[in-house]
């Protein structure tokens, strides 16, 4: 799944750069949408992200592209790889600014792990 986000002033820290927490929030949201669309009727919670390392700074007005790709499916969990690229509107070039793996677990209505129904 692929989606885009425009970095606005309210997403920035006092130095004018994107707050890392906002990027992580967007990754969680985008990936949650992907897993929910991939497994309709299942409930998922985020259990972890790996490799939280910011490769490039991001400024206001930047268009970010989020691509979530299913990487692994277990009995109760699903892992996605998320690549975030910065898209340069004047040249059309793309630059990878962040990548991570995010894992979701399927849960029942009481929050207990539940096998994923395909």
Backbone as a ProteinNet text record, in pm:
[ID]
protein_1_A
[PRIMARY]
XXXXXXXXXXXXXXXXXXXXXXXXXXXXXXXXXXXXXXXXXXXXXXXXXXXXXXXXXXXXXXXXXXXXXXXXXXXXXXXXXXXXXXXXXXXXXXXXXXXXXXXXXXXXXXXXXXXXXX
[TERTIARY]
84.6	0	89.8	47.7	124.7	34	87	14.3	115.1	64.2	150.7	105.5	199.9	172.8	252.8	189.8	255.9	297.8	424.4	475.1	437.2	360.4	306.8	375.9	358.2	423.9	395.4	275.9	241.1	313.2	381.8	455.8	602.7	644.5	786	824.9	954.5	1007.6	1051.3	1108.2	1146	1265.3	1330.9	1440	1392.3	1263.4	1207.9	1216.2	1247.5	1254.2	1137	1100.2	992	1024.1	927.8	940.6	943.4	1039.6	1048.3	922.8	862	740.1	625.3	618.9	514.3	536.1	661.2	690.2	652.6	686.1	652	501.4	430.7	283.7	225.6	275.6	224.8	254.3	372.2	406.8	310	280.7	187.1	48.9	1.1	-131.3	-138.7	-39.3	-38.1	-33.4	49.6	62.9	-61.3	-122.7	-247.1	-355.2	-363.1	-459.6	-429	-301.3	-262.6	-302.5	-269.9	-302	-453.2	-525.3	-671.3	-735.7	-684.7	-736.8	-697.9	-578.4	-534.2	-611.8	-659.5	-729.3	-859	-959.8	-1087.2	-1149.7	-1206.5	-1273.8	-1182.3	-1051.9	-956.8	-924.6	-894.1	-851.2	-701.8	-626.6	-482.6	-435.6	-326.5	-256	-109.6	-44.6	97.7	175.7	272.9	355.3	500.3	542.2	679.2	721.1	823.3	892.2	1039.6	1108.5	1252.2	1327.5	1453.5	1543.8	1491.8	1469.3	1425.2	1550	1579.9	1697.5	1663.1	1669.5	1634.7	1755.4	1741.4	1853.6	1871.2	1764.8	1768.5	1674.7	1707.9	1617.5	1506.8	1394.7	1277.3	1223.7	1201.2	1155.4	1008.8	953.1	816.4	802.1	686.6	657.2	701.7	773.6	818.7	700.4	697.1	597.8	664.9	607.2	660.1	571.8	634.9	563.8	589.7	482.6	490.1	449.3	535.8	502.2	514.1	400.8	395.5	384.1	478.8	478.9	477.6	382.9	376	504.6	566.7	694.4	684.7	605	595.6	459.9	402.6	276	296.8	263.5	269.9	128.6	116.4	-15	-101.9	-39.3	-114.5	-59.5	53.3	116.4	144.6	158.3	192.5	298.4	403.2	509.4	509.4	523.7	533.3	667.2	721.4	835.9	780.5	820.8	773.4	892.7	886.7	986.9	923.8	995.2	948.7	1047.2	995.1	1080.7	1033.7	1130.5	1103.8	1094.2	987.5	968	993.1	1086.2	1123.1	1029.6	946.3	844.8	903	1021	1078.3	1149.9	1204	1279	1213.3	1121.2	1058.2	1143.6	1255.5	1343.4	1288.5	1331.2	1289.5	1414.7	1406.6	1518.8	1465.4	1521.8	1482.2	1525.6	1429.5	1462	1443.6	1369.2	1343.8	1292.9	1332.4	1277.4	1269	1168.4	1151.2	1065.3	1063	969.9	874.3	746.7	645.2	564.2	537.6	466.4	334.9	230.8	96.6	57.3	-22	-75.9	-227.6	-286	-431.4	-482	-585.9	-642.1	-793.9	-847.8	-992.9	-1048.3	-1177.5	-1242.1	-1193.9	-1127.6	-1073.2	-923.1	-867.4	-725.8	-630.3	-683.4	-597	-558	-435.7	-389.7	-490.4	-505.3	-602.6	-541.5	-563.6	-513.7	-573.3	-491.1	-536.8	-625.4	-742.6	-832.2	-812.4	-775.3	-741.8	-862.1
-116.7	0	123.8	224.5	347.4	467.2	564.3	687.4	801	922.6	1040.5	1129.6	1209.9	1304.8	1431.4	1545.2	1674.6	1721.8	1756.8	1803.1	1950.9	1977	2109.7	2170.2	2301.6	2366.7	2299.6	2247.8	2184.9	2051.9	2000.5	1875.1	1896.8	2023.4	2056	2082.9	2063.1	2102.2	2248.8	2297.9	2439.9	2475	2375.8	2400.8	2397.8	2368.7	2366.5	2232.2	2126.4	1991.6	1907.4	1806.9	1716.4	1646.6	1647.3	1568.9	1421.3	1346.3	1202.8	1128.6	1170.7	1105.5	1115.4	1226.3	1239	1137.4	1118.7	1020.4	880.2	846.8	714.9	696.1	800.2	794.3	766.6	836.7	818.1	677.2	625	488.3	389.7	409	322.4	328.6	448	465.1	401.3	429.2	376.7	224	168.8	23.5	-41.5	25.7	-26.1	-33.7	68	65.7	-51.2	-72.8	-182.4	-318	-342.9	-473.6	-492	-385.2	-394.3	-424	-363.7	-392.5	-532.1	-578	-712.1	-822.5	-793.7	-893.7	-835.1	-817.3	-759.6	-844.7	-777.2	-846.2	-881.6	-865.1	-892.4	-761.7	-773.4	-658	-672	-564.8	-568.6	-459.2	-488.7	-389	-392	-278	-267.9	-322.8	-411.2	-463.8	-417.8	-367	-318.7	-266.2	-180.6	-131.5	-158.6	-193.4	-217.1	-105.6	-91.5	-0.1	143.2	202.1	341.1	428.7	462	543.4	639.5	767.2	869.7	898.9	877.9	889.9	1031	1105.7	1239.7	1330.5	1460	1556.6	1591.5	1631.5	1660.8	1797.4	1881.2	2019	2036.2	2150.2	2187.9	2188.7	2143.5	2143.9	2018.7	1931.9	1806.7	1713	1648.4	1543.8	1410.7	1335.1	1204.1	1095.9	992.2	876.1	758.6	696	581.1	457.5	356.7	230.9	117.2	51.4	-62.3	-190.3	-282.3	-410.3	-524.3	-616	-730.7	-812	-845.7	-916.2	-1058	-1075.4	-1206.6	-1220.2	-1339.2	-1368.8	-1490	-1474.7	-1585.8	-1630.2	-1705.4	-1753.1	-1638.8	-1549.7	-1438.7	-1302.1	-1298.8	-1170.4	-1150.5	-1023.6	-985.2	-875.8	-889.5	-789.6	-720.8	-589.6	-508.8	-436.3	-416.9	-328.8	-197.9	-89	42.7	126.2	172.8	264.7	402	503.3	641	714.6	771	847.2	991.7	1077.3	1219.7	1241.2	1307.4	1330.4	1476.8	1500.7	1637	1680.6	1780.7	1820.3	1894.6	1953.6	2027.1	1936.1	1822.2	1732.7	1596.1	1561	1428.7	1318.9	1356	1255	1206.8	1087.3	1025	992	1012.9	980.4	909.2	792.5	718.1	794.2	821.3	894.4	809	698.2	614.3	479.1	375.5	242.5	168.4	85.6	8.2	-114	-202.2	-315.7	-292	-314.4	-296	-424.8	-466.8	-592.2	-566.1	-631.4	-625.3	-764.2	-769.3	-895	-887.3	-996.4	-1009	-1036.5	-963.9	-981.5	-997.3	-1060.7	-1072.5	-949	-949.8	-832.7	-802.5	-898.8	-877.4	-846.6	-831.7	-797.2	-915	-1037.7	-1156.6	-1194.6	-1248.2	-1294	-1390.8	-1377.6	-1461	-1496.6	-1618.4	-1660.3	-1571.4	-1541.4	-1457.6	-1541.7	-1487.5	-1556.5	-1494.8	-1578.4	-1528	-1499
0	0	0	-71	-80.1	-53.6	21.3	48.2	67.6	69.1	80.8	195.8	243.6	352	325.6	346.9	334.7	474.1	491.2	620	637.2	742.1	770.5	893.6	917.6	1032.1	1166.8	1185.7	1314.2	1337.3	1237.7	1249.2	1286.6	1299.6	1315.9	1460.9	1488.7	1618.8	1613.4	1721	1728.6	1639.9	1580.7	1486.3	1341.1	1320.9	1185.9	1115.3	1189.9	1133	1182.8	1104.6	1142.6	1274.1	1367.2	1489.1	1450.4	1502.1	1473.3	1515.1	1624.6	1672.1	1572.9	1499.6	1397.4	1286.2	1244.8	1140.3	1187.3	1311.3	1364.3	1372.6	1411.2	1417.5	1279.2	1177.7	1042	991.5	1023.8	984.4	1048.9	1175.9	1247.5	1183.2	1152.3	1090.7	952.8	869.6	732.5	733.7	819.9	826.9	886.5	983.7	1040.5	932.6	849.5	739.3	645.8	614.3	525.1	582.8	709.9	768.5	781.3	810.4	822.1	686.9	580.9	447.2	400.2	440.3	402.4	474.6	596.4	677.9	733.6	647.1	693.1	804	899.4	1009.6	1124.8	1109	1217.6	1289.7	1417.8	1497.7	1523.7	1503.8	1521.8	1615.7	1686.5	1766.5	1725.7	1736.6	1706.6	1825.1	1796.3	1905	1895.9	1781	1775.5	1639.9	1645.8	1526.5	1547.6	1440.7	1448.2	1377.2	1411.6	1342	1336.8	1451.3	1455.6	1440.7	1315.7	1285.6	1173.4	1204	1107.3	1019.5	888.7	795.3	741.6	727	667.7	745.6	749	811.1	711.2	765.9	683.2	723.5	625.9	647.7	608.5	648.6	612	459.3	412.7	270.6	198.5	268	207.5	186.3	72.3	46.6	73.8	165	199.6	139.3	87.7	35.2	128.9	175.4	265.8	187.2	184.8	117.9	218.5	246	338.9	258.2	280.6	209.6	310.8	294.1	383.6	367.7	480.9	478.3	533.7	640.6	705.4	773.6	763.3	830.6	920.1	1047.2	1142.1	1177.9	1283.4	1327.2	1378.8	1458.8	1517.8	1478.7	1406.9	1378.3	1229.5	1192.8	1055.8	1064.5	981.5	977.3	841.7	844.5	722.8	722.3	602.9	585.5	533.1	596.1	555.9	510.9	387.6	334.4	321.5	368	356.4	267.2	158.2	67.7	63.1	41	22.3	-127.7	-172.1	-314	-346.1	-433.1	-474.2	-586.5	-559.3	-657.6	-777.2	-761.7	-875	-974.1	-923.2	-1012.4	-1031.2	-942	-948.4	-887	-826.3	-767.9	-633.1	-595.2	-469.3	-388.6	-256.1	-168.7	-45.2	-14.1	104.7	228.8	318.7	441.6	566.5	555.5	672.9	626.3	697.1	672.5	804.7	819.8	943.3	914.7	1011.3	1011.6	1126.8	1100.8	1204	1214.1	1336.7	1359.9	1430.8	1380.3	1438.8	1486.2	1594	1644.6	1637	1592.2	1587.7	1728.5	1769.1	1903.3	1896.2	2000.3	2010.8	2080.6	2109.1	2167.6	2310.4	2374.4	2509.4	2505.8	2386.1	2373.2	2380.6	2373.1	2376	2233.5	2219.4	2087.9	2028.1	1897.8	1826.9	1691.3	1646.2	1515.8	1406.9	1308.2	1196.4	1106	1077.3	983.1	846.4	751.2	617	534.6
[MASK]
++++++++++++++++++++++++++++++++++++++++++++++++++++++++++++++++++++++++++++++++++++++++++++++++++++++++++++++++++++++

